[in-house]
Structure formats: C-alpha cells, structure tokens
Amino acid sequence: MNRIEDQWHQLKTHEIAGRMFEDEYDLALAIMDGMEARSLKGGYTLERFKFNSA
C-alpha cells in the first residue's frame, strides 16, 4: 500500500467505521472531521485543498 491508502484504511477503520450517512455531503463532513482528529492525535498539520470540479 502507498501512504494515502494506509491513511484511508486507518480513517475507515477508526474514525468512520460502522456509521451510516444520509448522503455524500454527510460522508464528506465525517471524513474531514476524522482527518482533523487524526492530525491532532498524530501531532501534524492538516491542510485542505479544493479541486476545481467545473
């Protein structure tokens, strides 16, 4: 696995496991919250960026 796959696995296993989401927006919010929690636990800075979806 590459580094992002390992992070995604940890996020799915620990931060959002067993949860149900109403829609993609709620899932996206849970992912962002989970990443924030992981960065605080790990002591690293989290930066967000947005892709141009147009």
PyMOL commands that set and color helices and strands:
alter all, ss='L'
color gray80, all
select helices_A, chain A and resi 3-15+24-42
alter helices_A, ss='H'
color red, helices_A
deselect
rebuild
show_as cartoon
